[in-house]
Amino acid sequence: MSLASPDISRYPSPLLTKYASQARLHQVLPLETDEHVVAVRKAVREHALELKLSLVEQTKLVTAASELARNTIKYGGGGVVVLERLIDGLRNGLRLVFADTGPGIADIELALRDGYTSGGGLGLGLGGTKRLVDDFLIDSRPSEGTAVAIIKWKI
């Protein structure tokens, strides 16, 4: 399993470009295989521990990251995730930006509704992920791909 830092320039999302260019301390991981999902979960848990997030908040963040990583592979055909430590005044946090070059999401509002699924799952993916984190942004463009940015803050 290769965990070499992938080239993010092939992912056209302005969301990814914006955050990756602002990042001072970040890590870029590939998302192509189940082993990559495991590596992302491990990296997110390590960052969450460094932030001293509670066990509940760690679990929420790792669950959200796992769901988005799997979606990136399943629906986007693979991609990358950028992990970035944040410092904002009195808050510290972790931003994760998942990006792919897949078909995009035709109707984001519909995709965020509980019960909606395009892949035969329970339909809790994007909407459930949004509830697990403090900030959630999505940028999806037909035939160009999708990027999802999430943040979990330690207040």
C-alpha positions as CSV (number, residue, x, y, z in Angstrom):
1,M,0.0,0.0,0.0
2,S,1.5,3.3,-1.1
3,L,0.8,6.3,1.1
4,A,3.0,8.7,-0.9
5,S,1.5,12.2,-0.9
6,P,-0.6,12.5,-4.1
7,D,-0.7,15.4,-6.5
8,I,-3.7,17.5,-5.5
9,S,-3.4,19.7,-8.6
10,R,-5.5,17.1,-10.6
11,Y,-8.5,17.8,-8.5
12,P,-10.2,21.0,-9.8
13,S,-12.4,21.9,-6.9
14,P,-12.0,25.5,-5.7
15,L,-12.8,24.2,-2.2
16,L,-9.7,21.9,-2.2
17,T,-7.5,24.5,-3.9
18,K,-8.5,27.2,-1.4
19,Y,-7.9,25.2,1.7
20,A,-4.8,23.3,0.5
21,S,-3.1,26.6,-0.4
22,Q,-3.9,28.1,3.0
23,A,-2.7,25.1,5.0
24,R,0.5,25.5,7.0
25,L,0.7,22.1,8.6
26,H,-1.1,19.5,6.5
27,Q,-1.0,16.0,5.4
28,V,-2.3,14.7,2.0
29,L,-3.4,11.1,1.8
30,P,-4.6,9.1,-1.2
31,L,-8.1,7.5,-1.3
32,E,-8.1,4.6,-3.7
33,T,-8.4,1.4,-1.6
34,D,-9.9,0.1,1.7
35,E,-6.4,0.2,3.1
36,H,-6.3,4.0,2.4
37,V,-9.6,4.3,4.4
38,V,-7.9,2.6,7.3
39,A,-4.9,4.9,7.0
40,V,-7.2,8.0,7.0
41,R,-9.1,6.7,10.1
42,K,-5.7,6.2,11.9
43,A,-4.4,9.7,10.9
44,V,-7.6,11.4,11.9
45,R,-7.7,9.6,15.3
46,E,-4.0,10.6,15.9
47,H,-4.8,14.3,15.2
48,A,-7.9,14.1,17.3
49,L,-5.9,12.7,20.2
50,E,-3.3,15.5,19.8
51,L,-6.2,18.0,20.0
52,K,-7.3,16.3,23.1
53,L,-10.8,15.8,21.8
54,S,-13.1,13.8,24.1
55,L,-13.7,10.1,23.2
56,V,-17.2,11.0,21.9
57,E,-15.8,13.8,19.7
58,Q,-13.0,11.6,18.4
59,T,-15.5,8.9,17.5
60,K,-17.7,11.5,15.7
61,L,-14.8,12.8,13.7
62,V,-13.4,9.4,12.8
63,T,-16.9,8.2,11.8
64,A,-17.4,11.3,9.6
65,A,-14.0,10.9,8.0
66,S,-14.6,7.2,7.3
67,E,-17.9,7.8,5.7
68,L,-16.5,10.6,3.4
69,A,-13.4,8.5,2.6
70,R,-15.6,5.6,1.5
71,N,-17.9,7.9,-0.5
72,T,-14.8,9.3,-2.3
73,I,-13.8,5.8,-3.3
74,K,-17.3,4.4,-4.1
75,Y,-18.9,7.3,-5.8
76,G,-16.0,9.4,-6.9
77,G,-13.7,6.6,-8.2
78,G,-11.0,7.5,-5.6
79,G,-9.3,10.8,-4.7
80,V,-7.5,12.5,-1.9
81,V,-8.0,13.9,1.6
82,V,-6.1,16.9,3.0
83,L,-5.8,17.0,6.8
84,E,-5.0,20.4,8.3
85,R,-4.6,21.5,11.9
86,L,-6.3,24.8,12.6
87,I,-5.8,27.5,15.2
88,D,-8.5,30.2,15.4
89,G,-8.1,32.4,18.5
90,L,-9.0,30.2,21.5
91,R,-10.0,27.2,19.4
92,N,-7.9,24.5,17.8
93,G,-9.4,22.1,15.3
94,L,-8.9,19.8,12.4
95,R,-10.1,20.4,8.8
96,L,-10.4,17.5,6.4
97,V,-11.0,18.1,2.7
98,F,-12.0,15.1,0.6
99,A,-11.8,15.5,-3.2
100,D,-12.4,13.3,-6.2
101,T,-12.8,13.7,-10.0
102,G,-15.9,11.6,-10.2
103,P,-19.3,12.4,-11.8
104,G,-20.3,14.9,-9.1
105,I,-23.5,15.1,-7.2
106,A,-26.5,16.3,-9.3
107,D,-28.7,17.5,-6.4
108,I,-26.7,18.3,-3.3
109,E,-29.8,19.2,-1.3
110,L,-31.4,15.9,-2.0
111,A,-28.1,14.0,-1.3
112,L,-28.0,15.7,2.2
113,R,-31.5,14.4,3.1
114,D,-31.8,11.5,5.5
115,G,-33.0,8.4,3.7
116,Y,-31.6,9.4,0.3
117,T,-29.2,6.9,-1.3
118,S,-27.9,6.5,-4.8
119,G,-25.9,3.3,-3.8
120,G,-28.3,1.1,-1.9
121,G,-27.1,2.1,1.6
122,L,-29.1,3.3,4.5
123,G,-29.1,6.9,3.2
124,L,-27.4,8.4,6.3
125,G,-24.1,9.3,4.7
126,L,-23.8,13.0,3.8
127,G,-26.6,14.2,6.1
128,G,-25.3,12.1,9.0
129,T,-21.8,13.2,8.4
130,K,-22.9,16.9,8.5
131,R,-24.4,16.3,11.9
132,L,-21.2,14.7,13.3
133,V,-19.0,17.8,12.7
134,D,-18.9,21.5,13.5
135,D,-18.5,22.8,9.9
136,F,-19.5,21.2,6.6
137,L,-19.0,22.6,3.1
138,I,-19.6,20.8,-0.2
139,D,-18.6,21.7,-3.7
140,S,-19.8,19.4,-6.5
141,R,-19.6,20.0,-10.2
142,P,-21.1,17.7,-12.8
143,S,-18.3,15.7,-14.6
144,E,-15.6,17.4,-12.6
145,G,-16.0,15.9,-9.1
146,T,-16.8,16.7,-5.6
147,A,-15.0,18.2,-2.6
148,V,-16.3,18.1,1.0
149,A,-14.6,20.0,3.8
150,I,-15.4,19.3,7.4
151,I,-14.1,20.8,10.6
152,K,-14.1,19.6,14.2
153,W,-13.2,22.2,16.8
154,K,-11.8,21.7,20.3
155,I,-13.2,24.6,22.2
